[in-house]
Amino acid sequence: MRSTEEVVQSLREALVGVGVVLPSLAVDPVTGASEEPFALVDLGRCNVRTAERLASVLRGEVPAVGSHVVDVRDGRIGEVMGHLGGRVQLRPVAGGREWDSPPESTGPAPPGDVLRARVRKVNGEGRLPC
């Protein structure tokens, strides 16, 4: 039987593998210090976006809510906002109108492309009107 610390680390790695980070995931300090043979795992607190992403992964939605994908039909990069009627609802990273795409027309977005889109958005917000 693995130790509680090993189980927590395994869970952390599995969650990161599906794009979910629970920052306060840890061994419960009270039960970890007790005489109980198995301490409890404290899943901790997370924000609503992380909770929605975790729920999406557990429901088996592909791609998961909160992930960034490329719509291979036209190359646009979007963040997955939900699944409705067999389609993936996407929001442009740099802002703009949302759109729907068939799941089979999406692929993982390269992290560099997502970062560039975010930088374009921030740069655009920083410009003053003439």
DSSP file with accessible surface (Angstrom, degrees, kcal/mol):
  #  RESIDUE AA STRUCTURE BP1 BP2  ACC     N-H-->O    O-->H-N    N-H-->O    O-->H-N    TCO  KAPPA ALPHA  PHI   PSI    X-CA   Y-CA   Z-CA
    1    1 A M              0   0  202      0, 0.0     2,-0.1     0, 0.0     0, 0.0   0.000 360.0 360.0 360.0 133.1    0.0    0.0    0.0
    2    2 A R        -     0   0  131      1,-0.1     2,-0.0     2,-0.1     0, 0.0  -0.429 360.0-103.9 -76.6 155.6    1.4    3.4   -1.0
    3    3 A S     >  -     0   0   48     -2,-0.1     4,-2.1     1,-0.1     5,-0.2  -0.300  29.6-111.2 -72.5 161.8    1.8    6.2    1.5
    4    4 A T  H  > S+     0   0   23      1,-0.2     4,-2.8     2,-0.2     5,-0.2   0.897 119.5  55.5 -61.5 -38.9   -0.7    9.1    1.6
    5    5 A E  H  > S+     0   0  120      1,-0.2     4,-2.4     2,-0.2    -1,-0.2   0.905 107.6  49.1 -61.1 -39.9    2.0   11.4    0.3
    6    6 A E  H  > S+     0   0  103      2,-0.2     4,-2.4     1,-0.2    -1,-0.2   0.900 111.2  49.4 -66.4 -39.1    2.6    9.2   -2.7
    7    7 A V  H  X S+     0   0   55     -4,-2.1     4,-2.7     2,-0.2    -2,-0.2   0.923 110.7  50.2 -65.7 -43.1   -1.1    9.0   -3.4
    8    8 A V  H  X S+     0   0    7     -4,-2.8     4,-2.8     2,-0.2    -2,-0.2   0.932 111.8  48.0 -61.0 -44.6   -1.4   12.8   -3.2
    9    9 A Q  H  X S+     0   0   80     -4,-2.4     4,-2.5     2,-0.2    -1,-0.2   0.916 111.4  50.3 -63.5 -40.7    1.5   13.2   -5.6
   10   10 A S  H  X S+     0   0   44     -4,-2.4     4,-2.3     2,-0.2    -2,-0.2   0.923 111.9  47.6 -62.5 -42.9    0.0   10.7   -8.0
   11   11 A L  H  X S+     0   0   61     -4,-2.7     4,-2.7     2,-0.2     5,-0.2   0.923 110.4  52.4 -64.2 -43.1   -3.3   12.5   -7.9
   12   12 A R  H  X S+     0   0   82     -4,-2.8     4,-2.6     1,-0.2     5,-0.2   0.938 111.2  46.7 -58.4 -46.9   -1.5   15.9   -8.5
   13   13 A E  H  X S+     0   0  117     -4,-2.5     4,-2.1     1,-0.2    -1,-0.2   0.901 112.0  50.4 -64.0 -40.0    0.3   14.5  -11.5
   14   14 A A  H  X S+     0   0   60     -4,-2.3     4,-0.8     2,-0.2    -2,-0.2   0.914 111.8  47.7 -65.5 -41.4   -2.9   12.9  -12.9
   15   15 A L  H ><>S+     0   0   20     -4,-2.7     5,-3.0     1,-0.2     3,-1.0   0.927 111.2  49.9 -65.5 -44.0   -4.8   16.2  -12.5
   16   16 A V  H ><5S+     0   0   83     -4,-2.6     3,-1.9     1,-0.2    -1,-0.2   0.898 103.3  62.5 -61.3 -35.8   -2.0   18.2  -14.2
   17   17 A G  H 3<5S+     0   0   67     -4,-2.1    -1,-0.2     1,-0.3    -2,-0.2   0.768 109.0  40.3 -61.4 -24.7   -2.1   15.7  -17.0
   18   18 A V  T <<5S-     0   0   64     -3,-1.0    -1,-0.3    -4,-0.8    -2,-0.2   0.207 126.2 -99.5-108.1  12.5   -5.6   16.7  -17.8
   19   19 A G  T < 5S+     0   0   32     -3,-1.9     2,-0.5     1,-0.2    -3,-0.2   0.713  81.4 127.1  83.7  22.5   -5.0   20.4  -17.2
   20   20 A V      < -     0   0    1     -5,-3.0     2,-0.5    -6,-0.1    -1,-0.2  -0.954  35.2-171.2-116.8 127.8   -6.3   20.8  -13.7
   21   21 A V        -     0   0   89     -2,-0.5     3,-0.1    -5,-0.1    33,-0.1  -0.979   8.2-172.2-119.8 120.7   -4.3   22.3  -10.9
   22   22 A L    >   -     0   0   18     -2,-0.5     3,-1.8     1,-0.1    24,-0.1  -0.899   8.6-166.4-107.5  97.8   -5.5   22.2   -7.3
   23   23 A P  T 3  S+     0   0  105      0, 0.0    -1,-0.1     0, 0.0    23,-0.1   0.806  83.6  46.7 -59.8 -30.8   -2.9   24.4   -5.5
   24   24 A S  T 3  S+     0   0   51     21,-0.5     2,-0.2    19,-0.3    20,-0.1   0.252  75.0 136.3-100.3  17.0   -3.9   23.4   -2.0
   25   25 A L    <   +     0   0    5     -3,-1.8     2,-0.3    18,-0.1    18,-0.2  -0.456  33.4 129.4 -62.3 123.8   -4.0   19.6   -2.7
   26   26 A A  E     -A   42   0A  43     16,-2.2    16,-2.9    -2,-0.2     2,-0.4  -0.977  64.1 -73.7-163.4 173.1   -2.3   18.1    0.4
   27   27 A V  E     -A   41   0A  34     -2,-0.3    14,-0.2    14,-0.2   -22,-0.0  -0.658  59.0-106.1 -77.2 132.9   -2.4   15.5    3.1
   28   28 A D     >  -     0   0   36     12,-2.8     4,-2.3    -2,-0.4    12,-0.2  -0.473  27.4-146.5 -61.9 121.2   -4.9   16.6    5.8
   29   29 A P  H  > S+     0   0   95      0, 0.0     4,-1.1     0, 0.0    -1,-0.2   0.846  91.7  52.0 -65.3 -31.0   -2.6   17.7    8.7
   30   30 A V  H  4 S+     0   0  110      2,-0.2     3,-0.4     1,-0.2     4,-0.4   0.971 117.6  34.9 -70.6 -52.1   -5.0   16.6   11.5
   31   31 A T  H >4 S+     0   0   29      1,-0.2     3,-0.6     2,-0.2     5,-0.2   0.803 113.3  61.4 -74.3 -24.6   -5.6   13.1   10.3
   32   32 A G  H 3< S+     0   0   44     -4,-2.3    -1,-0.2     1,-0.2    -2,-0.2   0.803 107.9  44.0 -67.7 -28.2   -2.0   12.9    9.0
   33   33 A A  T 3< S+     0   0   86     -4,-1.1    -1,-0.2    -3,-0.4    -2,-0.2   0.486 101.8  90.4 -93.2  -3.2   -0.7   13.4   12.6
   34   34 A S  S <  S-     0   0   50     -3,-0.6    -3,-0.1    -4,-0.4     5,-0.1  -0.215  90.9-105.2 -87.7-179.1   -3.2   11.0   14.2
   35   35 A E  S    S+     0   0  188     -2,-0.0    -1,-0.1     3,-0.0    -4,-0.1   0.469  79.8 121.4 -82.5  -3.9   -2.9    7.3   14.9
   36   36 A E        -     0   0  130     -5,-0.2     3,-0.1     1,-0.1    -2,-0.0  -0.338  66.7-133.8 -61.6 141.8   -5.2    6.5   11.9
   37   37 A P  S    S+     0   0  104      0, 0.0     2,-0.5     0, 0.0    -1,-0.1   0.821  92.4  39.7 -69.5 -27.3   -3.5    4.2    9.4
   38   38 A F  S    S-     0   0  127    -35,-0.1     2,-0.1   -34,-0.0    -2,-0.0  -0.961  77.5-148.1-128.5 117.9   -4.7    6.3    6.4
   39   39 A A        -     0   0   19     -2,-0.5     2,-0.2    -3,-0.1    -7,-0.1  -0.359  27.2-105.9 -74.8 159.3   -4.8   10.1    6.5
   40   40 A L        -     0   0  111    -12,-0.2   -12,-2.8    -2,-0.1     2,-0.6  -0.544  25.8-124.3 -82.4 153.9   -7.4   12.0    4.6
   41   41 A V  E     -A   27   0A  53    -14,-0.2     2,-0.8    -2,-0.2   -14,-0.2  -0.885  17.4-146.0 -99.6 124.5   -6.5   13.9    1.4
   42   42 A D  E     -A   26   0A  71    -16,-2.9   -16,-2.2    -2,-0.6     3,-0.1  -0.825  10.7-169.8 -92.3 110.3   -7.4   17.5    1.5
   43   43 A L        -     0   0   96     -2,-0.8   -19,-0.3   -18,-0.2    -1,-0.2   0.694  31.5-161.8 -74.7 -17.4   -8.5   18.6   -2.0
   44   44 A G        -     0   0   34    -20,-0.1     2,-0.3   -18,-0.1    -1,-0.2  -0.155  24.6 -44.7  75.2-165.3   -8.5   22.2   -0.8
   45   45 A R        +     0   0  216     -3,-0.1   -21,-0.5   -23,-0.0     2,-0.3  -0.757  52.0 175.4-106.6 151.8  -10.1   25.2   -2.4
   46   46 A C        -     0   0   57     -2,-0.3   -24,-0.1   -24,-0.1     2,-0.0  -0.975  31.4-100.7-149.1 162.9  -10.1   26.3   -6.0
   47   47 A N     >  -     0   0   97     -2,-0.3     4,-2.3     1,-0.1     5,-0.2  -0.262  41.4-100.4 -81.4 171.6  -11.7   29.0   -8.1
   48   48 A V  H  > S+     0   0  124      1,-0.2     4,-2.7     2,-0.2     5,-0.2   0.879 120.7  55.6 -62.4 -38.8  -14.8   28.5  -10.2
   49   49 A R  H  > S+     0   0  139      1,-0.2     4,-2.3     2,-0.2    -1,-0.2   0.919 109.7  46.3 -61.7 -42.2  -12.8   28.1  -13.5
   50   50 A T  H  > S+     0   0   31      2,-0.2     4,-2.6     1,-0.2    -1,-0.2   0.917 112.2  50.9 -66.5 -41.2  -10.8   25.2  -12.0
   51   51 A A  H  X S+     0   0   47     -4,-2.3     4,-2.6     2,-0.2    -2,-0.2   0.920 111.2  48.1 -62.6 -41.4  -13.9   23.6  -10.6
   52   52 A E  H  X S+     0   0   80     -4,-2.7     4,-2.4     2,-0.2    13,-0.2   0.911 111.6  50.0 -66.5 -40.0  -15.6   23.8  -14.0
   53   53 A R  H  X S+     0   0   45     -4,-2.3     4,-2.4    -5,-0.2    -2,-0.2   0.930 111.1  49.0 -63.7 -43.1  -12.6   22.4  -15.8
   54   54 A L  H  X S+     0   0   43     -4,-2.6     4,-2.6     1,-0.2    -2,-0.2   0.932 111.5  49.2 -62.4 -44.0  -12.4   19.5  -13.3
   55   55 A A  H  X S+     0   0   32     -4,-2.6     4,-2.1     1,-0.2    -1,-0.2   0.910 110.3  51.7 -61.7 -40.4  -16.1   18.8  -13.8
   56   56 A S  H  X>S+     0   0    0     -4,-2.4     5,-2.2     2,-0.2     4,-0.6   0.921 110.6  47.6 -62.8 -43.8  -15.6   18.8  -17.6
   57   57 A V  H ><5S+     0   0   39     -4,-2.4     3,-1.1     1,-0.2    -2,-0.2   0.931 111.7  50.2 -63.9 -43.0  -12.8   16.3  -17.3
   58   58 A L  H 3<5S+     0   0  134     -4,-2.6    -1,-0.2     1,-0.3    -2,-0.2   0.844 107.5  53.8 -66.3 -31.2  -14.8   14.1  -15.1
   59   59 A R  H 3<5S-     0   0  132     -4,-2.1    -1,-0.3    -5,-0.2    -2,-0.2   0.604 114.9-120.0 -75.8 -10.8  -17.7   14.2  -17.5
   60   60 A G  T <<5 +     0   0   53     -3,-1.1     2,-0.2    -4,-0.6    -3,-0.2   0.702  51.2 167.1  80.5  19.9  -15.3   13.1  -20.2
   61   61 A E      < -     0   0   46     -5,-2.2    -1,-0.2    -6,-0.2    -2,-0.1  -0.500  30.6-128.1 -71.3 132.7  -15.8   16.1  -22.4
   62   62 A V  S    S+     0   0  114     -2,-0.2     2,-0.1     1,-0.2     3,-0.0  -0.993  95.0  26.4-129.4 122.4  -13.3   16.4  -25.1
   63   63 A P  S    S-     0   0   18      0, 0.0    -1,-0.2     0, 0.0     3,-0.1   0.639 104.6-125.9 -74.2 157.2  -11.8   19.0  -25.4
   64   64 A A    >   -     0   0   14     -2,-0.1     3,-1.9     1,-0.1    16,-0.3  -0.341  28.0 -93.8 -72.6 149.0  -12.2   19.9  -21.7
   65   65 A V  T 3  S+     0   0   13      1,-0.2    16,-0.2   -13,-0.2    -8,-0.1  -0.362 113.2  28.2 -57.3 136.3  -13.7   23.3  -20.7
   66   66 A G  T 3  S+     0   0   19     14,-2.9    -1,-0.2     1,-0.4     2,-0.1   0.207  93.3 118.2  93.5 -14.0  -10.9   25.8  -20.1
   67   67 A S    <   -     0   0   21     -3,-1.9    13,-2.9    13,-0.1     2,-0.5  -0.420  63.7-122.7 -81.8 160.9   -8.5   24.3  -22.6
   68   68 A H  E     +B   79   0B  38     11,-0.2    41,-1.9    41,-0.1     2,-0.3  -0.899  35.4 174.7-106.0 133.2   -7.3   26.1  -25.6
   69   69 A V  E     -BC  78 108B   4      9,-2.8     9,-2.6    -2,-0.5     2,-0.5  -0.891  29.3-124.3-133.3 163.3   -7.8   24.6  -29.0
   70   70 A V  E     -BC  77 107B  25     37,-3.2    37,-1.7    -2,-0.3     2,-1.0  -0.927  20.3-135.2-106.2 130.8   -7.4   25.4  -32.7
   71   71 A D  E >>> -BC  76 106B   0      5,-3.1     4,-2.8    -2,-0.5     3,-1.4  -0.801  18.2-157.8 -81.5 106.1  -10.4   25.3  -35.0
   72   72 A V  T 345S+     0   0   95     33,-2.6    -1,-0.2    -2,-1.0    34,-0.1   0.680  82.4  72.2 -67.1 -13.5   -8.7   23.4  -37.8
   73   73 A R  T 345S-     0   0  127     32,-0.5    -1,-0.3     1,-0.2    33,-0.1   0.856 125.8  -1.1 -68.4 -33.7  -11.3   24.7  -40.3
   74   74 A D  T <45S-     0   0   84     -3,-1.4    -2,-0.2     2,-0.1    -1,-0.2   0.376  96.5-110.7-139.1   0.4   -9.9   28.2  -40.2
   75   75 A G  T  <5 +     0   0   47     -4,-2.8    -3,-0.2     1,-0.2     2,-0.1   0.508  61.9 150.7  83.5   3.6   -7.0   28.2  -37.7
   76   76 A R  E   < -B   71   0B 105     -5,-0.5    -5,-3.1    -6,-0.1     2,-0.4  -0.454  39.1-138.0 -71.5 144.6   -8.7   30.3  -35.1
   77   77 A I  E     +B   70   0B  30     -7,-0.2    16,-1.0    -2,-0.1     2,-0.3  -0.861  30.7 167.8-103.0 133.0   -7.6   29.8  -31.5
   78   78 A G  E     -BD  69  92B   0     -9,-2.6    -9,-2.8    -2,-0.4     2,-0.5  -0.969  36.3-118.3-142.9 159.4  -10.2   29.7  -28.8
   79   79 A E  E     -BD  68  91B  21     12,-3.0    12,-2.1    -2,-0.3     2,-0.5  -0.838  38.7-115.3 -94.6 133.3  -10.8   28.7  -25.2
   80   80 A V  E     + D   0  90B   0    -13,-2.9   -14,-2.9    -2,-0.5    10,-0.2  -0.568  37.0 173.8 -72.1 120.2  -13.4   26.0  -24.7
   81   81 A M  E     -     0   0B  53      8,-3.2     2,-0.3    -2,-0.5    -1,-0.2   0.629  57.4 -47.1-101.2 -20.4  -16.3   27.5  -22.8
   82   82 A G  E     - D   0  89B   9      7,-1.0     7,-2.7   -18,-0.1     2,-0.4  -0.978  48.9 -98.7 171.7-178.5  -18.7   24.6  -22.9
   83   83 A H  E     + D   0  88B  52     -2,-0.3     2,-0.4     5,-0.2     5,-0.2  -1.000  37.8 167.0-130.8 128.7  -20.4   21.8  -24.9
   84   84 A L  E >   - D   0  87B 115      3,-2.3     3,-1.4    -2,-0.4    -2,-0.0  -0.969  64.5  -8.7-148.1 127.2  -23.9   22.2  -26.2
   85   85 A G  T 3  S-     0   0   78     -2,-0.4     3,-0.1     1,-0.3    -1,-0.1   0.837 126.6 -54.1  59.4  35.3  -25.8   20.1  -28.8
   86   86 A G  T 3  S+     0   0   62      1,-0.3     2,-0.3    16,-0.0    -1,-0.3   0.607 117.7 106.5  77.5   9.8  -22.8   18.0  -29.8
   87   87 A R  E <   -D   84   0B  92     -3,-1.4    -3,-2.3    15,-0.2     2,-0.5  -0.873  69.4-121.9-121.4 156.5  -20.7   21.2  -30.6
   88   88 A V  E     -DE  83 101B   0     13,-3.5    13,-2.2    -2,-0.3     2,-0.6  -0.835  21.2-141.2 -97.5 129.2  -17.9   22.9  -28.7
   89   89 A Q  E     -DE  82 100B  53     -7,-2.7    -8,-3.2    -2,-0.5    -7,-1.0  -0.825  24.7-169.3 -93.3 123.8  -18.4   26.5  -27.7
   90   90 A L  E     -DE  80  99B   0      9,-3.2     9,-2.2    -2,-0.6   -10,-0.2  -0.900  16.1-160.1-119.4 144.4  -15.3   28.6  -28.2
   91   91 A R  E     -D   79   0B  98    -12,-2.1   -12,-3.0    -2,-0.4     7,-0.1  -0.979  32.7-111.3-118.9 130.7  -14.3   32.1  -27.2
   92   92 A P  E >   -D   78   0B  23      0, 0.0     3,-1.1     0, 0.0   -14,-0.2  -0.344  18.6-137.2 -60.3 138.7  -11.4   33.8  -29.0
   93   93 A V  T 3  S+     0   0   17    -16,-1.0     3,-0.1     1,-0.3   -15,-0.1   0.893 104.9  45.3 -63.6 -40.7   -8.4   34.3  -26.7
   94   94 A A  T 3  S-     0   0   45      1,-0.3    -1,-0.3   -17,-0.3     2,-0.1   0.346 124.7 -97.2 -87.2   7.4   -7.8   37.8  -27.9
   95   95 A G  S <  S+     0   0   42     -3,-1.1    -1,-0.3     1,-0.1     2,-0.3  -0.121  70.2 108.2  96.5 163.0  -11.5   38.7  -27.6
   96   96 A G        -     0   0   66     -4,-0.1     2,-0.2    -3,-0.1    -1,-0.1  -0.782  69.0 -18.0 125.3-170.1  -14.3   38.9  -30.1
   97   97 A R        -     0   0  222     -2,-0.3     2,-0.0    -6,-0.1    -2,-0.0  -0.493  62.3-124.2 -76.7 135.8  -17.4   36.9  -31.0
   98   98 A E        -     0   0   94     -2,-0.2     2,-0.3    -7,-0.1    -7,-0.2  -0.341  30.5-170.6 -72.2 157.2  -17.8   33.4  -29.7
   99   99 A W  E     -E   90   0B  23     -9,-2.2    -9,-3.2    -2,-0.0     2,-0.3  -0.951  18.9-122.0-145.8 163.9  -18.4   30.5  -32.2
  100  100 A D  E     -E   89   0B  73     -2,-0.3   -11,-0.2   -11,-0.2   -17,-0.0  -0.838  26.2-178.6-106.9 149.0  -19.3   26.8  -32.2
  101  101 A S  E     -E   88   0B   0    -13,-2.2   -13,-3.5    -2,-0.3     5,-0.1  -0.996  34.2-105.5-143.7 146.1  -17.2   24.0  -33.8
  102  102 A P    >   -     0   0   17      0, 0.0     3,-2.0     0, 0.0   -15,-0.2  -0.493  35.5-121.9 -66.3 141.7  -17.7   20.3  -34.2
  103  103 A P  G >  S+     0   0   45      0, 0.0     3,-1.6     0, 0.0   -16,-0.1   0.855 111.6  59.4 -55.5 -35.1  -15.4   18.5  -31.7
  104  104 A E  G 3  S+     0   0  153      1,-0.3     0, 0.0     3,-0.0     0, 0.0   0.635  98.3  60.5 -71.8 -10.1  -13.6   16.7  -34.5
  105  105 A S  G <  S+     0   0   20     -3,-2.0   -33,-2.6   -34,-0.0   -32,-0.5   0.236  92.8  84.6 -97.7  11.6  -12.6   20.0  -36.0
  106  106 A T  E <   +C   71   0B  26     -3,-1.6   -35,-0.2   -35,-0.2   -37,-0.0  -0.872  50.1 174.6-115.4 150.3  -10.6   21.0  -32.9
  107  107 A G  E     -C   70   0B  20    -37,-1.7   -37,-3.2    -2,-0.3    -2,-0.0  -0.954  45.0 -74.5-143.3 163.1   -7.1   20.2  -31.9
  108  108 A P  E     -C   69   0B 122      0, 0.0   -39,-0.3     0, 0.0   -41,-0.0  -0.326  48.3-126.4 -62.5 137.7   -4.8   21.3  -29.1
  109  109 A A        -     0   0   15    -41,-1.9   -41,-0.1   -31,-0.1     5,-0.0  -0.706  25.5-110.2 -85.1 134.4   -3.5   24.9  -29.5
  110  110 A P    >>  -     0   0   61      0, 0.0     4,-1.8     0, 0.0     3,-0.7  -0.420  24.7-127.7 -61.0 133.9    0.3   25.3  -29.3
  111  111 A P  H 3> S+     0   0  113      0, 0.0     4,-2.6     0, 0.0     5,-0.2   0.855 108.1  57.1 -54.6 -36.0    1.1   27.1  -26.1
  112  112 A G  H 3> S+     0   0   32      1,-0.2     4,-2.4     2,-0.2     5,-0.2   0.892 106.0  49.4 -63.2 -38.4    3.2   29.7  -28.0
  113  113 A D  H <> S+     0   0   55     -3,-0.7     4,-2.1     2,-0.2    -1,-0.2   0.889 110.8  49.8 -68.2 -38.1    0.2   30.6  -30.2
  114  114 A V  H  X S+     0   0   10     -4,-1.8     4,-2.4     2,-0.2    -2,-0.2   0.936 111.1  49.6 -65.4 -43.9   -2.0   31.0  -27.1
  115  115 A L  H  X S+     0   0  109     -4,-2.6     4,-2.6     1,-0.2    -2,-0.2   0.927 109.6  51.3 -61.5 -43.8    0.6   33.2  -25.4
  116  116 A R  H  X S+     0   0  137     -4,-2.4     4,-2.5     1,-0.2    -1,-0.2   0.915 109.8  50.0 -60.1 -41.8    0.8   35.4  -28.6
  117  117 A A  H  X S+     0   0    4     -4,-2.1     4,-2.0     1,-0.2    -1,-0.2   0.912 111.0  49.2 -64.8 -39.7   -2.9   35.8  -28.7
  118  118 A R  H  X S+     0   0  123     -4,-2.4     4,-2.5     2,-0.2    -2,-0.2   0.903 110.8  49.8 -65.4 -41.8   -3.0   36.8  -25.0
  119  119 A V  H  X S+     0   0   68     -4,-2.6     4,-3.0     2,-0.2     5,-0.3   0.921 108.7  52.7 -63.7 -42.4   -0.2   39.4  -25.5
  120  120 A R  H  X S+     0   0  147     -4,-2.5     4,-2.3    -5,-0.2    -1,-0.2   0.916 110.1  49.2 -58.2 -41.4   -2.1   40.8  -28.5
  121  121 A K  H  X S+     0   0   88     -4,-2.0     4,-2.0     2,-0.2    -2,-0.2   0.946 112.9  45.4 -63.6 -48.4   -5.1   41.3  -26.3
  122  122 A V  H  X S+     0   0   90     -4,-2.5     4,-1.3     1,-0.2    -2,-0.2   0.925 113.8  49.8 -63.0 -42.0   -3.2   43.0  -23.5
  123  123 A N  H  X S+     0   0   90     -4,-3.0     4,-0.5     1,-0.2     3,-0.2   0.903 110.0  51.2 -63.1 -40.1   -1.4   45.2  -26.0
  124  124 A G  H >< S+     0   0   39     -4,-2.3     3,-0.7    -5,-0.3    -1,-0.2   0.870 108.2  51.5 -65.8 -35.1   -4.7   46.2  -27.6
  125  125 A E  H 3< S+     0   0  131     -4,-2.0    -1,-0.2     1,-0.2    -2,-0.2   0.774 105.1  57.9 -72.4 -23.8   -6.2   47.1  -24.2
  126  126 A G  H 3< S+     0   0   59     -4,-1.3     2,-0.3    -3,-0.2    -1,-0.2   0.567  82.3 103.4 -84.9  -8.6   -3.2   49.3  -23.4
  127  127 A R    <<  -     0   0  187     -3,-0.7     3,-0.0    -4,-0.5    -3,-0.0  -0.558  65.3-138.5 -78.4 136.8   -3.6   51.6  -26.4
  128  128 A L        -     0   0  155     -2,-0.3    -2,-0.1     1,-0.1    -1,-0.0  -0.680  26.3-104.3 -90.5 145.2   -5.1   54.9  -25.9
  129  129 A P              0   0  124      0, 0.0    -1,-0.1     0, 0.0     0, 0.0  -0.372 360.0 360.0 -66.9 147.5   -7.6   56.3  -28.4
  130  130 A C              0   0  182     -2,-0.0    -3,-0.0    -3,-0.0     0, 0.0  -0.434 360.0 360.0 -80.3 360.0   -6.2   59.0  -30.7
